[in-house]
Amino acid sequence: MRVAAGTLVVTAPLAVLVLYAVAGLLWVVLVSLGLWALAVSAGRAALADDDTAPSVSQRSVSRAEHPFLIMNPLSGGGKVERFRLAERARARGAEVVVLDRTGRQDVAEPARRAVRRGADLLGVAGGDGTQALVAGVAAEHDIPFMVIGAGTRNHFAMDLGLDREDPSRCLEALDDGVELRVDLGHLRGGGPVGPSAERVFINNASFGVYAEVVRSPAYRDDKARTILEMLPDLLTHQSGAVLSVRAGSLAVEGPQALLVSNNPYARGDSAGLGRRRRLDSGELGVLCVGVGNAAEATELLLRGGQGRGLTAATAREVVVDADAPVIPVGVDGEALTFPTPVRCRLAPGALRVRVPRHRPGVPRVAPPMDWRRVRALALTMGRVAAGRGTA
């Protein structure tokens, strides 16, 4: 059935093009495609916000005297070795520790030892999970933190405007850097008298079926494909704990998936795969998903969060409870478990981030296409043009 459907999808438009060409009307198709592209462009312009998000303020700083960098040789398929990051960092005067290849080493402990020895800057070459652990140590001691985007995706580095294609350019922050103040997420599990665990997050914490996706071995290599392939089926065959969410005035019972992010993601990003317009808004982003069937789940993902079943909000604190004593949580792409209830809070401006003065930057996020709103605008203007309404 799938092969037949795929064949029909490919051959039907080709057959239409051939028939139009035989009839000498191929130019109609080309003009229609051009008009369609123009309509999409005009629609995005009509829906764009009038103001752009203000950039994070930055200040010039002097060079760190005792920078300490931790590098994970397994991240990003071996970017640490491929870009000779350890050698280049040492040439710039940094002390570098390269983790072993077992993947079991505690990255926070060498960072704490370095601070006790007088380190005045901590940095990490690795994925977002490793970055978050050391960022927590840097925030705890109020010393600068440096991001070297050597992971597979590095969403945090992307939102900071860093060069993820060539992570060696991040090392320029050692010599010619500026400092940003950004927010830091905290996640704590357990009641006030029960067992508790705490973790910081720089990107997001995911619950429900989102957390199940993070536990998949394929997620680390290809986040987008794994989410698109697994999420619709997981949403419609939910198992495990039933969640309840409180985020400010918002209360949601039984969502199938929940994403709590350090600052909200751009509109239309229901899976946390895109950009955050800023990292210093002082608010958590909250995305709750509840759908009835696989079609609604697929629509939600493919239409950029414009489908049914999505609740979006912002809050300073989010409490996630469940009908189970322990639940899985994906923290910056790492699969963990926490005792319930789980509390997520934001510490505004808690993290000092040292970045290069010159970096690619974060382009403006294009607004998602809300075709219902575009259609309403078009019909309104059509009635005005026909003299049947007012602008």
ZATI-909570 format. One line per 3 residues: number of its first residue (from 1); their letters; for each residue x negated, z negated, y negated of N, C-alpha, C. Coordinates in steps of 0.02 Angstrom, whole numbers. Layout:
<sites>
NUM> a> X Z Y X Z Y X Z Y; ...
</sites>
This chain:
<sites>
1> mrv> -41 0 60 0 0 0 -43 0 -63; -97 -41 -61 -140 -45 -120 -177 21 -131; -200 52 -76 -234 117 -82 -186 170 -109
4> aag> -124 170 -84 -75 219 -108 -59 207 -181; -51 144 -201 -37 129 -271 -95 148 -315; -156 133 -293 -214 152 -333 -221 227 -341
7> tlv> -207 263 -287 -210 337 -290 -159 364 -339; -98 335 -337 -46 357 -383 -65 343 -456; -94 285 -468 -113 267 -536 -165 317 -563
10> vta> -210 340 -520 -262 387 -543 -235 458 -549; -197 480 -499 -177 550 -497 -120 566 -545; -75 519 -557 -17 533 -600 -37 554 -671
13> pla> -79 516 -706 -99 539 -773 -139 603 -772; -180 613 -719 -218 676 -715 -171 735 -707; -119 725 -666 -71 779 -656 -34 795 -720
16> vlv> -17 744 -759 17 754 -823 -28 794 -870; -93 776 -872 -140 811 -916 -145 885 -896; -148 897 -830 -153 967 -806 -91 1006 -827
19> lya> -32 976 -818 30 1011 -837 33 1025 -911; 11 976 -952 10 988 -1024 -39 1044 -1042; -97 1045 -1008 -147 1097 -1022 -120 1165 -1003
22> vag> -86 1170 -945 -58 1234 -924 -6 1258 -973; 32 1211 -1002 84 1229 -1050 57 1239 -1121; -10 1229 -1129 -39 1237 -1195 -24 1180 -1243
25> llw> -9 1122 -1215 10 1065 -1258 -40 1007 -1252; -101 1022 -1229 -150 968 -1222 -166 936 -1289; -161 974 -1342 -175 946 -1409 -125 891 -1427
28> vvl> -64 895 -1399 -15 842 -1412 -39 776 -1383; -67 780 -1322 -93 719 -1290 -150 690 -1331; -196 733 -1352 -255 709 -1389 -234 677 -1456
31> vsl> -187 710 -1490 -163 682 -1554 -127 615 -1542; -88 611 -1488 -52 549 -1472 -101 492 -1458; -155 507 -1421 -205 456 -1407 -239 433 -1471
34> glw> -253 481 -1515 -283 462 -1579 -237 418 -1621; -172 435 -1622 -124 395 -1659 -116 325 -1627; -120 323 -1561 -115 258 -1527 -175 214 -1546
37> ala> -235 242 -1546 -294 204 -1566 -288 180 -1639; -262 223 -1682 -251 204 -1751 -200 148 -1757; -148 151 -1716 -96 99 -1717 -125 31 -1695
40> vsa> -167 32 -1643 -198 -30 -1621 -242 -60 -1676; -281 -17 -1708 -325 -40 -1762 -284 -69 -1820; -230 -34 -1838 -188 -58 -1893 -153 -123 -1873
43> gra> -133 -129 -1809 -101 -190 -1786 -147 -250 -1790; -210 -241 -1768 -259 -296 -1773 -271 -315 -1845; -275 -265 -1890 -286 -281 -1960 -226 -319 -1989
46> ala> -166 -301 -1968 -106 -334 -1994 -101 -407 -1970; -128 -421 -1909 -123 -488 -1881 -183 -531 -1898; -234 -503 -1929 -295 -541 -1943 -281 -595 -1994
49> ddd> -316 -651 -1987 -310 -704 -2036 -341 -683 -2102; -311 -707 -2156 -338 -690 -2222 -406 -723 -2235; -415 -782 -2207 -478 -818 -2218 -516 -823 -2152
52> tap> -581 -823 -2156 -623 -831 -2098 -645 -904 -2093; -661 -924 -2032 -681 -993 -2022 -747 -1007 -2056; -754 -1062 -2092 -817 -1076 -2124 -871 -1089 -2072
55> svs> -931 -1068 -2086 -985 -1078 -2039 -1009 -1150 -2043; -1043 -1172 -1989 -1070 -1239 -1987 -1125 -1244 -2039; -1122 -1297 -2079 -1174 -1305 -2130 -1241 -1320 -2097
58> qrs> -1295 -1297 -2126 -1361 -1306 -2099 -1408 -1330 -2154; -1461 -1364 -2132 -1511 -1388 -2180 -1580 -1374 -2153; -1626 -1362 -2198 -1696 -1350 -2178 -1727 -1416 -2156
61> vsr> -1771 -1411 -2107 -1804 -1471 -2080 -1877 -1456 -2069; -1917 -1509 -2067 -1988 -1501 -2053 -2000 -1492 -1978; -2058 -1470 -1961 -2074 -1456 -1891 -2078 -1522 -1852
64> aeh> -2052 -1522 -1790 -2055 -1581 -1747 -2127 -1594 -1728; -2147 -1658 -1728 -2216 -1676 -1710 -2226 -1681 -1635; -2174 -1705 -1600 -2181 -1715 -1527 -2120 -1687 -1490
67> pfl> -2112 -1621 -1490 -2055 -1592 -1454 -2065 -1596 -1379; -2010 -1609 -1344 -2011 -1615 -1271 -1957 -1569 -1242; -1977 -1523 -1199 -1931 -1473 -1172 -1927 -1479 -1096
70> imn> -1866 -1473 -1069 -1854 -1472 -997 -1830 -1403 -978; -1860 -1374 -925 -1842 -1306 -906 -1823 -1303 -833; -1768 -1270 -820 -1742 -1262 -751 -1760 -1193 -726
73> pls> -1806 -1188 -678 -1828 -1121 -655 -1775 -1083 -617; -1720 -1117 -596 -1668 -1083 -558 -1615 -1051 -602; -1611 -1071 -665 -1558 -1047 -709 -1566 -973 -725
76> ggg> -1508 -940 -729 -1508 -870 -751 -1547 -823 -708; -1554 -839 -643 -1592 -795 -599 -1666 -795 -612; -1692 -850 -640 -1764 -856 -651 -1788 -834 -719
79> kve> -1747 -845 -771 -1767 -824 -839 -1826 -864 -865; -1834 -926 -843 -1891 -966 -867 -1957 -931 -850; -1963 -907 -789 -2025 -872 -769 -2028 -802 -797
82> rfr> -1971 -767 -797 -1971 -697 -820 -1990 -691 -893; -1970 -738 -934 -1987 -736 -1006 -2045 -781 -1024; -2078 -810 -973 -2137 -853 -983 -2122 -907 -1035
85> lae> -2065 -940 -1027 -2042 -988 -1077 -2087 -1050 -1080; -2107 -1076 -1022 -2150 -1135 -1023 -2216 -1121 -1057; -2247 -1065 -1041 -2312 -1047 -1072 -2304 -1038 -1147
88> rar> -2252 -1005 -1168 -2243 -992 -1240 -2226 -1057 -1278; -2188 -1102 -1246 -2171 -1165 -1279 -2233 -1208 -1287; -2275 -1211 -1236 -2337 -1251 -1241 -2383 -1223 -1294
91> arg> -2384 -1157 -1302 -2425 -1126 -1354 -2401 -1146 -1424; -2338 -1165 -1430 -2310 -1188 -1494 -2315 -1264 -1502; -2349 -1297 -1456 -2361 -1368 -1463 -2310 -1413 -1430
94> aev> -2267 -1387 -1387 -2216 -1429 -1354 -2241 -1454 -1287; -2219 -1514 -1269 -2230 -1539 -1201 -2174 -1512 -1158; -2191 -1483 -1101 -2142 -1450 -1059 -2144 -1479 -988
97> vvl> -2085 -1493 -962 -2077 -1514 -892 -2033 -1462 -858; -2059 -1431 -805 -2020 -1382 -765 -1992 -1419 -705; -1926 -1417 -697 -1894 -1451 -641 -1913 -1420 -575
100> drt> -1906 -1460 -521 -1919 -1432 -455 -1862 -1386 -435; -1872 -1350 -381 -1824 -1298 -361 -1770 -1324 -313; -1768 -1389 -302 -1716 -1415 -258 -1648 -1419 -293
103> grq> -1649 -1424 -360 -1586 -1430 -398 -1557 -1500 -396; -1594 -1550 -370 -1567 -1617 -364 -1599 -1665 -414; -1643 -1642 -456 -1679 -1686 -502 -1634 -1707 -560
106> dva> -1638 -1771 -578 -1600 -1798 -635 -1634 -1776 -699; -1600 -1734 -739 -1632 -1707 -800 -1629 -1757 -857; -1583 -1805 -854 -1577 -1853 -909 -1634 -1903 -909
109> epa> -1658 -1923 -850 -1709 -1974 -847 -1775 -1954 -879; -1803 -1894 -865 -1864 -1875 -901 -1854 -1869 -976; -1793 -1852 -998 -1779 -1850 -1070 -1783 -1920 -1100
112> rra> -1755 -1969 -1065 -1757 -2038 -1090 -1829 -2064 -1092; -1868 -2048 -1040 -1939 -2070 -1040 -1977 -2039 -1098; -1962 -1975 -1113 -1996 -1941 -1169 -1978 -1975 -1235
115> vrr> -1915 -1995 -1244 -1896 -2029 -1306 -1933 -2095 -1313; -1940 -2131 -1257 -1977 -2195 -1260 -2050 -2184 -1278; -2077 -2125 -1260 -2147 -2110 -1277 -2155 -2082 -1347
118> gad> -2100 -2072 -1383 -2105 -2049 -1452 -2083 -1978 -1465; -2050 -1945 -1418 -2025 -1877 -1430 -1976 -1877 -1487; -1983 -1829 -1533 -1938 -1824 -1590 -1894 -1762 -1587
121> llg> -1893 -1728 -1530 -1849 -1671 -1518 -1843 -1661 -1443; -1782 -1652 -1419 -1770 -1636 -1348 -1741 -1567 -1343; -1763 -1530 -1294 -1736 -1462 -1284 -1730 -1446 -1210
124> vag> -1687 -1397 -1195 -1674 -1377 -1126 -1671 -1302 -1120; -1705 -1275 -1070 -1696 -1206 -1050 -1659 -1207 -984; -1595 -1192 -986 -1553 -1196 -926 -1482 -1180 -943
127> gdg> -1438 -1194 -895 -1367 -1181 -903 -1333 -1234 -944; -1268 -1224 -956 -1231 -1270 -999 -1226 -1340 -970; -1221 -1346 -904 -1218 -1412 -873 -1281 -1452 -886
130> tqa> -1339 -1420 -878 -1403 -1454 -891 -1410 -1469 -965; -1388 -1422 -1007 -1391 -1433 -1079 -1352 -1495 -1100; -1293 -1504 -1071 -1250 -1559 -1090 -1281 -1626 -1074
133> lva> -1313 -1632 -1016 -1343 -1696 -996 -1397 -1718 -1046; -1439 -1672 -1065 -1493 -1690 -1112 -1466 -1697 -1183; -1415 -1658 -1200 -1384 -1666 -1266 -1356 -1736 -1274
136> gva> -1329 -1765 -1220 -1304 -1833 -1224 -1359 -1883 -1240; -1419 -1873 -1212 -1476 -1917 -1226 -1497 -1909 -1299; -1500 -1847 -1323 -1520 -1834 -1392 -1471 -1866 -1441
139> aeh> -1405 -1859 -1427 -1355 -1889 -1471 -1359 -1965 -1470; -1372 -1993 -1411 -1378 -2066 -1405 -1433 -2094 -1448; -1488 -2057 -1455 -1546 -2081 -1495 -1550 -2047 -1563
142> dip> -1499 -2005 -1580 -1495 -1971 -1644 -1559 -1933 -1661; -1583 -1894 -1612 -1639 -1850 -1624 -1616 -1778 -1612; -1649 -1728 -1641 -1627 -1659 -1634 -1628 -1634 -1562
145> fmv> -1584 -1588 -1549 -1578 -1557 -1483 -1586 -1481 -1491; -1626 -1450 -1448 -1639 -1378 -1452 -1614 -1343 -1391; -1577 -1289 -1401 -1547 -1250 -1348 -1588 -1188 -1335
148> iga> -1607 -1178 -1272 -1642 -1116 -1251 -1597 -1083 -1199; -1566 -1028 -1218 -1514 -997 -1176 -1541 -961 -1115; -1563 -1000 -1065 -1591 -970 -1004 -1543 -970 -946
151> gtr> -1480 -988 -958 -1431 -988 -904 -1399 -920 -894; -1347 -919 -852 -1313 -856 -837 -1269 -834 -895; -1229 -880 -921 -1184 -863 -976 -1202 -898 -1041
154> nhf> -1214 -963 -1038 -1233 -1002 -1097 -1183 -994 -1154; -1123 -1019 -1144 -1071 -1015 -1196 -1091 -1054 -1259; -1124 -1111 -1249 -1145 -1151 -1306 -1194 -1113 -1349
157> amd> -1243 -1081 -1317 -1292 -1040 -1354 -1257 -983 -1390; -1207 -953 -1358 -1171 -898 -1389 -1136 -921 -1453; -1103 -980 -1450 -1067 -1004 -1508 -1113 -1028 -1563
160> lgl> -1175 -1043 -1546 -1225 -1061 -1596 -1258 -1000 -1628; -1242 -941 -1602 -1270 -880 -1629 -1339 -864 -1603; -1359 -893 -1546 -1427 -883 -1519 -1431 -819 -1479
163> dre> -1492 -795 -1469 -1504 -734 -1431 -1506 -752 -1357; -1454 -731 -1319 -1452 -746 -1248 -1487 -693 -1206; -1499 -635 -1235 -1534 -583 -1198 -1609 -597 -1194
166> dps> -1636 -626 -1246 -1707 -644 -1247 -1714 -717 -1267; -1711 -763 -1218 -1713 -835 -1234 -1777 -858 -1266; -1830 -818 -1262 -1893 -838 -1294 -1886 -842 -1370
169> rcl> -1837 -805 -1399 -1827 -808 -1471 -1800 -876 -1493; -1769 -913 -1447 -1745 -980 -1463 -1803 -1027 -1480; -1863 -1012 -1453 -1921 -1054 -1465 -1944 -1052 -1538
172> eal> -1919 -1003 -1576 -1937 -1000 -1647 -1913 -1061 -1685; -1865 -1098 -1657 -1841 -1159 -1689 -1895 -1212 -1692; -1946 -1208 -1650 -2001 -1256 -1652 -2042 -1250 -1716
175> ddg> -2048 -1189 -1742 -2090 -1177 -1801 -2050 -1167 -1865; -1995 -1130 -1860 -1955 -1114 -1919 -1881 -1125 -1902; -1861 -1188 -1902 -1793 -1203 -1881 -1751 -1235 -1935
178> vel> -1686 -1234 -1924 -1638 -1268 -1967 -1596 -1313 -1922; -1563 -1361 -1951 -1525 -1409 -1912 -1451 -1404 -1927; -1411 -1404 -1874 -1338 -1403 -1878 -1311 -1469 -1851
181> rvd> -1255 -1492 -1879 -1220 -1550 -1853 -1157 -1525 -1819; -1151 -1535 -1753 -1093 -1511 -1716 -1062 -1569 -1677; -1001 -1557 -1655 -963 -1608 -1618 -986 -1611 -1546
184> lgh> -972 -1668 -1515 -990 -1677 -1445 -931 -1709 -1408; -913 -1681 -1351 -858 -1708 -1312 -881 -1763 -1264; -838 -1812 -1253 -852 -1867 -1206 -794 -1871 -1157
187> lrg> -810 -1882 -1095 -760 -1887 -1042 -773 -1950 -1002; -722 -1992 -995 -729 -2055 -960 -672 -2064 -911; -688 -2084 -850 -638 -2094 -798 -629 -2166 -781
190> ggp> -569 -2185 -758 -555 -2253 -737 -520 -2294 -789; -483 -2344 -767 -447 -2388 -812 -493 -2438 -846; -465 -2479 -890 -506 -2527 -927 -538 -2580 -883
193> vgp> -510 -2595 -824 -539 -2646 -781 -564 -2616 -715; -550 -2553 -703 -570 -2522 -640 -638 -2488 -647; -658 -2452 -594 -722 -2416 -597 -718 -2360 -648
196> sae> -775 -2345 -678 -775 -2294 -730 -837 -2251 -724; -832 -2191 -750 -889 -2146 -754 -882 -2108 -819; -939 -2092 -850 -937 -2058 -915 -985 -2000 -915
199> rvf> -966 -1947 -951 -1006 -1887 -955 -991 -1853 -1022; -1041 -1822 -1052 -1029 -1783 -1113 -1019 -1710 -1093; -985 -1673 -1137 -978 -1601 -1125 -986 -1564 -1191
202> inn> -1020 -1508 -1188 -1032 -1467 -1247 -983 -1409 -1251; -953 -1390 -1194 -904 -1335 -1192 -834 -1359 -1175; -823 -1377 -1112 -756 -1396 -1092 -755 -1438 -1029
205> asf> -698 -1470 -1018 -682 -1504 -956 -618 -1474 -929; -617 -1455 -865 -560 -1421 -836 -529 -1462 -780; -463 -1460 -775 -426 -1499 -727 -378 -1455 -688
208> gvy> -353 -1481 -632 -305 -1444 -592 -337 -1383 -559; -302 -1326 -560 -329 -1267 -526 -389 -1239 -563; -395 -1252 -628 -457 -1233 -662 -517 -1266 -629
211> aev> -510 -1330 -612 -565 -1366 -580 -579 -1338 -510; -526 -1314 -476 -536 -1284 -410 -576 -1220 -415; -565 -1181 -468 -604 -1120 -478 -677 -1137 -489
214> vrs> -691 -1189 -528 -760 -1208 -542 -796 -1228 -478; -760 -1255 -429 -791 -1276 -366 -810 -1217 -322; -785 -1158 -337 -801 -1099 -297 -875 -1080 -305
217> pay> -911 -1065 -249 -981 -1044 -255 -990 -981 -297; -938 -938 -300 -945 -876 -338 -940 -886 -413; -914 -944 -435 -902 -956 -506 -966 -954 -547
220> rdd> -1020 -982 -519 -1082 -986 -557 -1111 -917 -572; -1101 -869 -526 -1130 -803 -535 -1087 -757 -579; -1021 -764 -575 -977 -720 -613 -913 -757 -630
223> kar> -913 -792 -687 -856 -834 -706 -793 -793 -715; -799 -738 -754 -739 -699 -770 -706 -670 -708; -744 -638 -665 -716 -608 -605 -685 -661 -559
226> til> -719 -718 -552 -694 -771 -508 -627 -798 -533; -621 -808 -599 -559 -833 -627 -502 -782 -617; -516 -719 -631 -464 -668 -624 -442 -660 -551
229> eml> -488 -669 -504 -471 -660 -434 -436 -721 -404; -458 -781 -423 -433 -842 -390 -373 -874 -425; -371 -871 -491 -323 -912 -528 -250 -894 -513
232> pdl> -230 -830 -512 -158 -817 -499 -135 -846 -433; -176 -839 -380 -155 -866 -315 -154 -942 -315; -203 -974 -346 -205 -1047 -349 -146 -1075 -388
235> lth> -127 -1041 -442 -72 -1066 -483 -6 -1065 -446; 3 -1017 -402 67 -1010 -367 67 -1044 -299; 10 -1070 -277 6 -1108 -214 -30 -1174 -228
238> qsg> -6 -1209 -279 -40 -1270 -302 -37 -1324 -248; -93 -1357 -239 -97 -1415 -196 -139 -1467 -232; -137 -1527 -207 -177 -1580 -239 -135 -1622 -286
241> avl> -170 -1657 -330 -137 -1706 -373 -93 -1673 -425; -38 -1708 -443 6 -1687 -497 -18 -1721 -561; -31 -1681 -612 -61 -1707 -673 -7 -1724 -725
244> svr> -24 -1769 -769 15 -1781 -830 -35 -1786 -887; -17 -1757 -944 -64 -1749 -1000 -33 -1778 -1063; -72 -1817 -1100 -53 -1840 -1166 -108 -1820 -1215
247> ags> -89 -1781 -1265 -137 -1759 -1316 -104 -1767 -1384; -117 -1823 -1417 -83 -1836 -1480 -9 -1844 -1468; 31 -1804 -1504 104 -1806 -1496 128 -1764 -1437
250> lav> 83 -1725 -1406 102 -1681 -1351 99 -1719 -1285; 151 -1712 -1244 154 -1740 -1177 177 -1686 -1129; 138 -1672 -1078 155 -1620 -1029 152 -1651 -960
253> egp> 205 -1642 -922 208 -1667 -854 200 -1610 -804; 154 -1619 -757 146 -1572 -702 116 -1505 -718; 70 -1499 -767 39 -1434 -777 -5 -1416 -717
256> qal> -7 -1352 -702 -50 -1331 -646 -123 -1328 -665; -136 -1316 -728 -206 -1311 -751 -211 -1338 -822; -268 -1368 -836 -281 -1396 -903 -353 -1384 -921
259> lvs> -363 -1360 -983 -430 -1350 -1010 -436 -1389 -1075; -483 -1436 -1078 -497 -1474 -1138 -566 -1453 -1163; -569 -1428 -1224 -631 -1399 -1249 -657 -1435 -1310
262> nnp> -722 -1435 -1318 -756 -1461 -1377 -746 -1410 -1433; -693 -1421 -1473 -667 -1374 -1524 -628 -1319 -1489; -573 -1296 -1521 -529 -1247 -1489 -563 -1179 -1481
265> yar> -544 -1145 -1427 -565 -1076 -1417 -523 -1030 -1462; -547 -970 -1472 -511 -921 -1513 -442 -909 -1483; -394 -892 -1525 -326 -878 -1502 -326 -825 -1447
268> gds> -285 -837 -1396 -279 -788 -1342 -328 -797 -1286; -371 -849 -1289 -419 -860 -1234 -392 -917 -1191; -355 -899 -1138 -323 -950 -1096 -368 -976 -1041
271> agl> -430 -950 -1035 -474 -970 -981 -540 -997 -1005; -550 -1002 -1070 -613 -1028 -1096 -672 -983 -1083; -662 -917 -1086 -716 -870 -1074 -743 -840 -1138
274> grr> -710 -852 -1194 -730 -821 -1257 -766 -868 -1303; -757 -858 -1368 -793 -895 -1419 -750 -949 -1451; -785 -998 -1479 -753 -1046 -1523 -773 -1027 -1594
277> rrl> -725 -1026 -1639 -739 -1003 -1707 -784 -1052 -1743; -783 -1115 -1724 -827 -1164 -1754 -838 -1221 -1705; -889 -1261 -1717 -907 -1317 -1673 -906 -1383 -1710
280> dsg> -875 -1384 -1769 -875 -1446 -1809 -806 -1460 -1839; -754 -1439 -1805 -686 -1451 -1831 -663 -1523 -1821; -696 -1560 -1777 -676 -1629 -1764 -616 -1635 -1718
283> elg> -597 -1581 -1683 -539 -1583 -1639 -554 -1551 -1572; -524 -1579 -1520 -525 -1549 -1454 -474 -1493 -1450; -490 -1441 -1413 -441 -1390 -1398 -407 -1408 -1332
286> vlc> -341 -1398 -1327 -303 -1415 -1268 -262 -1354 -1246; -272 -1333 -1184 -234 -1277 -1156 -204 -1299 -1090; -137 -1303 -1087 -100 -1321 -1026 -66 -1259 -998
289> vgv> -73 -1248 -934 -44 -1189 -902 7 -1211 -849; 67 -1182 -853 117 -1193 -802 157 -1129 -792; 149 -1096 -735 183 -1032 -722 223 -1037 -658
292> gna> 271 -990 -650 315 -992 -593 295 -946 -536; 257 -894 -550 239 -847 -497 173 -813 -515; 148 -773 -468 83 -740 -477 86 -689 -534
295> aea> 144 -657 -543 150 -607 -597 141 -640 -665; 172 -699 -675 163 -735 -739 91 -757 -748; 58 -779 -694 -12 -800 -698 -57 -742 -717
298> tel> -46 -684 -686 -86 -625 -702 -74 -602 -773; -10 -603 -794 7 -584 -862 -28 -629 -913; -30 -694 -898 -62 -742 -943 -135 -725 -953
301> llr> -170 -707 -899 -241 -692 -903 -254 -624 -936; -219 -573 -912 -234 -505 -934 -210 -491 -1005; -159 -528 -1028 -134 -518 -1096 -166 -566 -1146
304> ggq> -221 -598 -1125 -257 -641 -1172 -218 -702 -1194; -182 -734 -1147 -147 -795 -1165 -82 -784 -1201; -56 -722 -1202 7 -707 -1236 67 -711 -1190
307> grg> 55 -725 -1126 111 -729 -1079 145 -796 -1082; 195 -803 -1038 232 -866 -1034 191 -919 -999; 208 -982 -1011 178 -1036 -973 117 -1067 -1004
310> lta> 98 -1049 -1065 39 -1078 -1097 59 -1122 -1155; 33 -1184 -1156 43 -1230 -1211 -25 -1245 -1242; -33 -1232 -1306 -96 -1242 -1341 -87 -1294 -1395
313> ata> -137 -1338 -1403 -134 -1390 -1453 -205 -1412 -1470; -210 -1456 -1519 -274 -1488 -1536 -262 -1563 -1540; -315 -1602 -1527 -308 -1675 -1529 -377 -1705 -1533
316> rev> -379 -1768 -1555 -442 -1805 -1556 -456 -1839 -1489; -402 -1851 -1450 -410 -1883 -1384 -358 -1855 -1337; -377 -1844 -1275 -332 -1820 -1223 -338 -1866 -1163
319> vvd> -281 -1888 -1136 -280 -1931 -1078 -247 -1893 -1021; -283 -1888 -965 -258 -1852 -906 -250 -1902 -849; -187 -1910 -827 -173 -1954 -771 -148 -1912 -712
322> ada> -143 -1943 -654 -122 -1907 -594 -93 -1955 -543; -61 -1926 -492 -34 -1968 -439 -86 -1978 -384; -149 -1975 -402 -205 -1987 -356 -257 -2030 -391
325> pvi> -294 -2070 -353 -344 -2114 -385 -405 -2077 -410; -420 -2019 -381 -479 -1980 -400 -458 -1907 -403; -482 -1870 -454 -466 -1799 -461 -530 -1759 -474
328> pvg> -531 -1695 -454 -589 -1652 -471 -585 -1631 -544; -643 -1627 -576 -648 -1606 -645 -709 -1559 -651; -699 -1502 -683 -755 -1458 -697 -782 -1474 -767
331> vdg> -844 -1497 -771 -874 -1517 -835 -930 -1469 -851; -919 -1426 -900 -968 -1374 -919 -991 -1334 -858; -943 -1317 -815 -959 -1276 -757 -985 -1314 -697
334> eal> -990 -1381 -701 -1014 -1421 -645 -953 -1455 -612; -948 -1451 -546 -892 -1480 -510 -906 -1554 -497; -864 -1598 -527 -872 -1671 -520 -804 -1701 -501
337> tfp> -805 -1766 -486 -743 -1803 -475 -743 -1865 -519; -683 -1884 -544 -676 -1942 -588 -616 -1983 -566; -621 -2050 -572 -563 -2092 -560 -513 -2085 -617
340> tpv> -450 -2089 -601 -397 -2082 -652 -380 -2151 -682; -354 -2151 -744 -344 -2094 -789 -410 -2072 -820; -414 -2009 -839 -473 -1980 -870 -460 -1971 -945
343> rcr> -504 -1996 -986 -497 -1991 -1059 -550 -1945 -1087; -528 -1897 -1127 -573 -1851 -1162 -568 -1866 -1236; -625 -1875 -1268 -625 -1886 -1340 -681 -1845 -1372
346> lap> -677 -1838 -1437 -726 -1799 -1474 -763 -1845 -1523; -829 -1837 -1525 -870 -1873 -1573 -892 -1823 -1627; -859 -1823 -1685 -874 -1773 -1737 -947 -1780 -1762
349> gal> -981 -1723 -1765 -1048 -1721 -1793 -1099 -1764 -1757; -1087 -1779 -1693 -1131 -1825 -1656 -1196 -1793 -1634; -1199 -1726 -1632 -1258 -1692 -1604 -1294 -1652 -1658
352> rvr> -1358 -1667 -1667 -1401 -1629 -1712 -1433 -1573 -1672; -1419 -1511 -1690 -1445 -1454 -1652 -1496 -1417 -1695; -1555 -1407 -1667 -1609 -1369 -1701 -1606 -1297 -1676
355> vpr> -1596 -1250 -1722 -1592 -1179 -1704 -1640 -1139 -1748; -1659 -1078 -1727 -1702 -1037 -1770 -1666 -1020 -1836; -1705 -1012 -1888 -1676 -994 -1953 -1643 -925 -1949
358> hrp> -1674 -880 -1913 -1648 -812 -1906 -1624 -802 -1834; -1560 -788 -1825 -1530 -780 -1759 -1474 -729 -1765; -1454 -699 -1709 -1403 -646 -1711 -1339 -666 -1746
361> gvp> -1318 -729 -1740 -1257 -751 -1773 -1196 -740 -1730; -1141 -767 -1752 -1077 -763 -1716 -1033 -714 -1752; -1016 -656 -1722 -972 -609 -1755 -901 -637 -1760
364> rva> -864 -611 -1807 -795 -632 -1816 -754 -612 -1754; -714 -658 -1730 -674 -646 -1671 -613 -604 -1689; -603 -548 -1654 -545 -506 -1667 -482 -541 -1644
367> ppm> -428 -538 -1683 -367 -572 -1662 -336 -537 -1601; -302 -574 -1557 -269 -542 -1500 -210 -500 -1523; -193 -450 -1483 -137 -408 -1501 -71 -441 -1479
370> dwr> -30 -460 -1527 36 -488 -1514 86 -431 -1526; 102 -394 -1471 142 -334 -1478 212 -349 -1501; 239 -408 -1486 306 -425 -1511 306 -429 -1587
373> rvr> 254 -460 -1613 250 -466 -1686 238 -399 -1719; 195 -358 -1688 183 -290 -1715 247 -250 -1715; 286 -255 -1660 350 -217 -1657 399 -241 -1710
376> ala> 401 -308 -1721 446 -334 -1772 426 -310 -1841; 360 -309 -1855 336 -283 -1920 354 -209 -1928; 345 -170 -1874 359 -99 -1878 433 -86 -1890
379> ltm> 476 -123 -1855 549 -113 -1864 570 -134 -1934; 540 -188 -1960 557 -210 -2028 538 -157 -2079; 478 -130 -2072 456 -78 -2119 497 -14 -2111
382> grv> 518 -1 -2048 560 58 -2037 627 53 -2072; 657 -7 -2069 721 -16 -2103 713 -12 -2178; 656 -39 -2204 644 -34 -2276 636 38 -2297
385> aag> 598 77 -2256 587 148 -2273 652 187 -2272; 699 166 -2228 763 201 -2224 814 176 -2275; 795 125 -2314 840 99 -2364 891 52 -2338
388> rgt> 879 22 -2276 929 -22 -2246 907 -96 -2249; 852 -110 -2282 829 -179 -2285 783 -189 -2344; 757 -249 -2350 711 -265 -2404 645 -287 -2374
391> a> 592 -275 -2410 525 -292 -2387 515 -367 -2388
</sites>
